[in-house]
Amino acid sequence: MPALKPTDFTAKITWLGRVADRESSLMAEPLEEMELSFAGLAGEAHGGLTRPSCSRVVAQHPRGTEIRNSRQISILSAEELAGIAAEMGVEQLDPAWLGASVVVEGIPDFTHLPPASRLQGPDGVTLVIDMENRPCNLPARVVEQHLPGSGRGFKAAAKGRRGVTAWVERPGVLRPGDVLRLHIPDQPAWAHIEAARNG
């Protein structure tokens, strides 16, 4: 029996981007297409087969330890992006300000998709969702540069709506307008998840 179940949920790509130099700015440059290898996107600051561990996994690995890169791609939902902007009281948020790689529309509650879900494109390109990309202050600084006085509200407004990180399982090309099909793990949620979180 397959471990992954294709679903009828699909997401249309509305925007693509690349962060070339994360040290200077999280700001992404828009792209017309995204050619992905097993290492992610060439020239992307978050790309590579491995990466140094960061604060998100410090409970598992000392900071700076070389680990498998499951953060090659940052995927945001257009609907959730609009929700963040509304809560911040601004007209809209440019995904480039948030360092986005891919923006999609069409899947509800996108940020909370099950880890290990797949998004598969027309040519077979497949992205594996690692987990929720929790908000931090880095995008807030870029937002503040473009909308003075608004950046400080980003982190709270983005809670539960910041999208997901993903890595490339099967290389291929993504383009705006492409439709990605959602595949989910065919297993129930672990019965002891709450006990483990609260332990």
N, C-alpha and C positions, 0 to 999 in steps of 0.2 A: 504494500500500500504506500503511495507517495506520502512524504512527510510534509509537503506543501500543497495547499489547496488553491487553485485559481478561483478568483471571485469575479463578480460582475461589477465591482467598483473600479473605476478608472479615473485617472488624473491627467489633465491636459497641461503641457508645459507652456507657461506664459512668459517666462524670462530665464535667461542663462547668464552666468557671470563668473569671473575669476578674480581672486585676490592674489596679486602678483608679489606684493611685499608686505607681509603681515607686520613686520617690525616698524615700518613707517606709517601704515594705516590699514585698518580693516576694510577700507573702501574697496568694493569690487568694480571691475570694468565689465560692461555688458558684452555678450558674445552672440554671434549669429548661429554658431554651432559649437558642440562640445564633443571632441573626440577623446574617448576614454580608453585607457589601457588598464591592466591589472594594478598599476600604480596610481590610478586616478587620472587627473587632468594635467598634462604637461604645463609647466609654468605656474601652477597653483601652489601657493604657499602651504596649503594643507595636504598636498599630494605626497606620494611616496608609499612604498610597501610597508615601511616602518616609520615610527615617529618617537620623539622623546615623551615620556609620560608627563602628565600635567596634573593640576590640582584635582581634576575630576576623578582620577584613579590613584590618588596618593595613598589611599587605604590599602591598595593592592601592591603598588610599586613605588619605591622611592622616586621623588621628582627627578626627571631627566633620564630615567631608565629607558633603554630602547625596547619598544613593544610593537606589536602588529598595529598598523594604522587602520582603525575602523572609523576615522573621522576625515576621510578623503573628500567627502561631499557634504555640503550643508543644504538641506532641502526645506523650504518654507511653503506654507499654504497661503495662497492669495486671500482666501476668506479670513484666515487667522490674522494675516497682516493688516487687513482692513479693520478687524476687531481691535488690534493693538492701537492703531491710529485713532480709532473712535474713542477708546478709553483714555488716550493721552490728550484728546481734544484737538487733534490736528487733522488736516484734510486727508493726507496720505503719507505713507512712508515709502521711500524709494528702497527697494531690496538691496541696491548697491551699498547703501549706508550700513546695512546689517551684515555685510560680507557674505551674502547668499551665493550659492552655486546654482541652485535650481529653484524656481518658484512654480508651483502647480496649483490647479484649481479642480475641484470636483469631489474630493474625498472628505467627508465630515470628520471632525475631531482628529485631524491629521496628526497632530503632535503625539497623540497617544496610541498610534498604531503599534501592534505587538512587535517587540524586538524579533529580528530574524525574518520579518516580512520582506517580500521582494516587490520591487517596481520594475516591470519589464517593458522595454520599448519595442517599436515596430521591427527593428533589425535583430532583436534578441538581446540587445544590451540590457544587463540586469544589475540593479543596485540593491544591496542588502541593507536594510535599516538596522543600525546598531541600537540606538536608543534616543530618547528625548534629548534635545540640545537645550539645556537649561540656560536661562538668560544670565548675562554678565554685564559688566559696566563698559566693556570695550565698544559695543555698538552705540551705547548711550553717548559716548564722546563724539562719535561721528555725527549722530543725530543732532547733538548740541551745536556743532559747527554749522549745520544747515538750518536748524530751527532753534535759534537761541532761546533758552528758557524752557525748552521741552525735553532735553536729553535726560534730565533727572527722573522723569516719569516713565522712561522706557522699561526698566527692569521689572517693576511691579506690574505694568500693563502687559508685558510679554510672558508672564508666568503661565505655564501650561499652553502657550501658543507660539513658542519659539521655533517649532519645527523639529527635525530630526537630523542626526548625522548618519552617513551611509558610506559603504565601500563597494568597489566594483567586483562583482562575481564573474561577469562576462563582459568583455570589452565590446565597444560599439560606439555609435554616434547619437547624440541627442540634439534635437532642433526645436525651436519654438513651434508650437502647434502639434508636436508629437503627442500621442496618447499612450500613457503608461498603464498597464494592467496590474492590479494589486493581487499578490499571492500571499496567503497567510499560513503560519504554522498550523498543521492539523492536529492540535492537541489542546486539552483544556488548560485553563490557568492553574498554576500550582496551588493546592488547597491550603498550604501553610505560608503563603506570601505575607499576610498581615503579621503573623507571629514572628516571621523572620525580620520584617521591617522594624517591629517594635521591640525586638529582643535585645 
